[in-house]
């Protein structure tokens, strides 16, 4: 995930929402969100495959980070 979309300054002195995380049922749902964001022209970093799950990060029009996340399921 790029610094450009994710980096922001978290502080207890700043009022407001830090970020919004949306739980997804699996990697397929995260990918569906990526496709939808592409359709409507929203910039994002693509789906990241991490050791603990799949994540897609974008920003809303106010600059708030929106994270679509699905934990990795062990077989």
C-alpha positions as CSV (number, residue, x, y, z in Angstrom):
1,X,0.0,0.0,0.0
2,X,1.4,3.4,-0.9
3,X,2.3,6.1,1.5
4,X,0.2,8.5,-0.5
5,X,-3.1,7.0,0.4
6,X,-2.5,5.6,3.8
7,X,-0.3,8.1,5.6
8,X,-2.0,10.6,7.9
9,X,-1.4,11.9,11.3
10,X,-3.3,10.2,14.1
11,X,-3.6,12.2,17.3
12,X,-6.1,12.4,20.1
13,X,-6.1,16.1,19.7
14,X,-7.7,16.0,16.2
15,X,-11.5,15.8,16.2
16,X,-13.2,13.5,13.7
17,X,-13.1,10.1,12.1
18,X,-9.6,8.7,11.6
19,X,-10.5,6.0,9.2
20,X,-13.4,3.7,8.3
21,X,-12.8,-0.1,8.0
22,X,-15.4,-2.2,6.1
23,X,-15.4,-5.9,6.9
24,X,-15.6,-8.1,3.8
25,X,-16.5,-11.8,3.7
26,X,-13.4,-12.8,1.8
27,X,-10.9,-11.8,-0.9
28,X,-13.5,-12.1,-3.6
29,X,-15.6,-9.3,-1.9
30,X,-12.5,-7.1,-1.5
31,X,-11.8,-7.6,-5.2
32,X,-15.5,-6.7,-6.0
33,X,-15.0,-3.4,-4.2
34,X,-11.9,-2.8,-6.2
35,X,-13.9,-3.3,-9.4
36,X,-16.6,-0.9,-8.2
37,X,-14.1,1.8,-7.2
38,X,-12.6,1.5,-10.7
39,X,-16.0,1.8,-12.3
40,X,-16.7,5.1,-10.5
41,X,-13.2,6.5,-10.8
42,X,-12.1,6.4,-7.2
43,X,-8.3,6.2,-6.8
44,X,-7.0,3.3,-4.7
45,X,-3.8,1.2,-4.1
46,X,-5.2,-2.1,-5.4
47,X,-5.8,-5.2,-3.3
48,X,-3.0,-6.0,-1.0
49,X,-2.4,-9.6,0.0
50,X,-0.9,-9.5,3.5
51,X,0.0,-12.3,5.9
52,X,-3.2,-11.6,7.9
53,X,-5.7,-10.8,5.1
54,X,-6.6,-8.8,2.0
55,X,-6.9,-5.1,2.1
56,X,-8.0,-2.3,-0.3
57,X,-7.4,1.3,0.7
58,X,-9.1,4.5,-0.8
59,X,-10.1,7.9,0.4
60,X,-13.6,9.5,0.5
61,X,-14.1,13.0,-0.9
62,X,-13.2,14.5,2.5
63,X,-9.9,12.6,2.6
64,X,-10.9,10.1,5.2
65,X,-9.2,6.7,4.6
66,X,-11.6,3.9,3.8
67,X,-10.3,0.4,4.2
68,X,-12.0,-2.7,2.8
69,X,-10.6,-5.7,4.8
70,X,-11.0,-9.5,4.9
71,X,-9.0,-11.6,7.3
72,X,-7.0,-14.5,5.9
73,X,-8.9,-17.8,6.5
74,X,-6.6,-20.8,7.4
75,X,-7.6,-24.0,5.6
